[in-house]
Amino acid sequence: MKTKNACGSRERERERESRNLGKIEEREGLYSKNRPLFICTTKLTQGKSVNDNASNILKMQSIRKNNSMRSTLNAVSGITLIALVVTIVVLLILASVSITVVFGDNGILQLAKEAGEKTNEAVKNDKENIGYMTSYIKSLSWDSSKVTAVTTKDGGIVPVPKGFVGSEIDGENTIKDGFVIYEIPEGRNLDWQKDGDENREKDGILDIQQDYNQFVWIPADGVSLEYKQDQETWKDKTLQYNEYTDWTDEESEEEQKIVKREESVAKYGGFYVGRYEAGVPESKDYTSETKYQDKANQGNRNKSADQVEEKDLPASRKGLQAWNYISQINAKELSKKIYQNNDSVTSRLIDSYAWDTICTWLSNDGIDVLDSTSWGNNLSAEDYMISGLYAVFTYNNGWSNPINYSRTSENSYFEIKRGVGYELATGITERNKAKNIYDFAGNMWEMTTEEGKHKTQNDLMPTKTYKVGRGGGYLSASGNIYPASARAGDTDTTTAGYRDAGFRIVLYVKE
C-alpha cells in the first residue's frame, strides 16, 4: 500500500507541476492551440526533468526577444539612413546655393571683380581728368609762337606745333585713342568732313595718310603718365639683360642745350612719336617688278645725313618700305635732319625714355606689351590679311632675300601665314595698330639712342658699345619672347643693321 500511495503521490505532484507550467505559458503568451509546445505531460517528462524543460522554454523566450530587438534595431537603422540621405541632400542644396552665390554670374567673386574693375577704371579716369586739368594749366604758359592749344574731342588740350594740323577724323581726335597730327604744307586746306584735300582730284583718308607725315601725342603729363626710362619694369623682356652692362641713354651736353627733352615734356605735358616706322619715300611707287633693296643694293639706306637729299629723308607715312640696313649713328643724324629747320619742334631718333613711357601708356589701357603676338608682326602671329606693299622671306639654310617686292592690287588682300617672315610696308594693316601707333610691336627691331656694353671680352663678343633695339622684328620667333617692350643689344653703333632692323622718329616741342 505504501508503494502504491507513493506512486499516486508522485503522479499528483507531476499533474500539479504540469498545471503550473501551463499557467506560466499562458501568462507569458507562449501557449498556442495551433502550435502546442507540449503534447502531454507524459511526453514532457520523458527522459527529462522539469528543470530541463523550463530551461528550454526560457531559451526560446530569449531567442524571440532577441529577434524582436533585432527588428527594432533594423527599423531604427532604416530611419537613420533616411535621415542621413536627407541631410546630404540638404547639404548639397546649400552647397549649390553657396557656389552660385560665390561663383555665379552675379556671385560675390564676380561682383568683387566688377567692383575692382570699376574702381580701377574710376582711378584711371580720375587720373586722366586730372591730367587734362594739368594740361589746361600748363597750356596757359605755352609759347603761342610755337604751338596752338587744341581741344580734343574727349576734352583734353594738346599743343599742336606750327606747321602741323590736329586730325578731325573720328578715332584720331582724342587723347585716349592717340591724338594724331599731320604735317600739312602751307596753302593746303583739308575738308575733314570729306576726308580729303581740296587741292587734289582724288583724295581720301588713305591718301592723306600716304602723303603727309603723321605723329601721335603721348600725354606724359606727370600725373596720369610719367616720362621716364624704366628698365626695371620691362627687364624680364630684356634679352641678354645680365650679359650687358653700362646701359645708358644720356644726351651729350650739346644735345641737352638743343633738345632739353625733359624740360620740353614737363612744360608741354608730353611729346610726339612717329605714327609709323621711318619709311623710304621713294618706295611709295614700288611695284611687284621693283627689285628688293637688300644690303647689297641698299640705295640710300646706310648713308650719312649729308649724303641724303631733303626729299629723300625718312618719312612717317603709311605704305612705305621701312628704312632698314642703317647704323645707329646714321639713324640719329637722319632723324635730326628731318625737322632741323623747324622753329617749333626738334626731331630725334626715339630714345629709351620715350619708348618705355609709350609701353606704360599702352599697358595702362590694357594693351599687352609683354606678349604682342596678337598685334605684332612676328613669326608666331596667327594668319591675317593685309593690303599693300610687302616682301616675303623664306627659310632655306638661313633667311633668304626675296627677288622682288609684291603689292596687292586695288581692293585685294594677301594672307599672312604663321611661321613665314613677311616684311610689311608701314601701317598697311589695322591689326598691327595700338592707339594709332602702327608696328610698335614686330615688323622692325627699332633702334633707339640707348647703348650698352657686353661684359664678355673675346673675339666673338669684344667689349665695345652696342646699340639697343626695341620691340622685336618680323623674323623674331615669338611675340611673347620678343614683345613691344623687348630690349636687346644689337651690333655696334657704327655697323649697318639687318633687314629686320629700322627706326622711328620722335618730336619734342622746343622749350
JOWOTA-V540399 format. One record per backbone hydrogen bond with DSSP energy under -0.5 kcal/mol. CO is the residue of the C=O (numbers start at 1). NH is the residue of the N-H. Records with the same first field share a line. If there is no record, write none. Layout:
# JOWOTA-V540399
CO->NH ; NH
This chain:
# JOWOTA-V540399
1->5
2->6
3->7
4->8
5->9
6->10
7->11
8->12
9->13
10->14
11->15
12->16
13->17
14->18
15->19
16->20
17->21
18->22
19->23
20->24
21->25
22->26
23->27
24->28
25->29 ; 30 ; 31
26->29
40->44
41->45
43->46
45->47 ; 48
49->53
50->54
51->55
52->56
53->57
54->58
55->59
56->60
57->61
58->62
59->63
60->64
61->65
62->66
63->67
64->68
65->69
66->70
67->71
68->72
69->73
70->74
71->75
72->76
73->77
74->78
75->79
76->80
77->81
78->82
79->83
80->84
81->85
82->86
83->87
84->88
85->89
86->90
87->91
88->92
89->93
90->94
91->95
92->96
93->97
94->98
95->99
96->100
97->101
98->102
99->103 ; 104
100->104
101->108
102->109 ; 110
104->107
107->111
108->112
109->113
110->114
111->115
112->116
113->117
114->118
115->119
116->120
117->121
118->122
119->123
120->124
121->125
122->126
123->127
124->128
125->129
126->130
127->131
128->132
129->133
130->134
131->135
132->136
133->137
134->138
135->139
136->140
137->140
138->141
139->142
142->144
143->146 ; 147
146->162
148->150 ; 160
150->152 ; 158
152->155
156->152
158->150 ; 160
159->161
160->148
161->164
163->184
165->182
169->172
172->180
173->153
174->178
179->217
180->167
181->215
182->165 ; 184
183->185
185->188
187->189
189->198
190->192
191->194 ; 195 ; 196
196->191 ; 198
197->200
201->203
204->208
205->209
206->210
207->211
208->212
209->318
213->183
214->275
215->181
216->273
217->219
218->220 ; 271
219->221
225->222
226->228
230->234
232->235
234->237
235->238
237->239 ; 487
238->241
240->243 ; 244
243->455
245->453
248->451
252->256
253->257
254->258
255->259 ; 260
260->264
261->265
262->266
263->267
264->268
265->269 ; 270
271->218
272->507
273->216
275->438
278->323
279->281 ; 315
280->283 ; 321
281->284
282->285
283->286
287->290
290->405
292->294
294->297
295->298
298->301
300->303
304->307
305->308
307->309
309->312
310->313
315->279 ; 317
316->214
317->320
320->426
321->280
322->324
326->497
327->331
328->332
329->333
330->334
331->335
332->336
333->337
334->338
335->339
337->340
339->342
344->510
346->508
348->506
350->449
351->355
352->356
353->228 ; 357
354->358
355->359
356->360
357->361
358->362
359->363
360->364
361->365
362->365 ; 367
363->366
366->368
367->369
369->485
372->375 ; 376
376->378
377->443
378->381
379->419
384->416
386->414
388->408
389->425
390->406
391->423
393->421
394->396 ; 400
398->396
403->292
406->390
409->412
414->386 ; 416
415->417
416->384
417->420
420->422
421->393
422->424
423->391
425->428
426->319
428->387
429->432
430->433
432->439
434->437
436->438
437->434
441->377
442->444
443->474
445->447 ; 502
446->470
447->504
450->468
451->248
452->466
453->245
456->458
461->458
462->464
464->454
465->493
466->452
467->490
468->448
469->488
470->446
471->442
473->476
476->379
478->482
479->372
480->483
483->486
486->471
487->239
488->469
491->467
492->495
493->329
498->325 ; 501
500->445
501->325
502->447
503->278
504->350
505->274
506->348
507->272
508->346
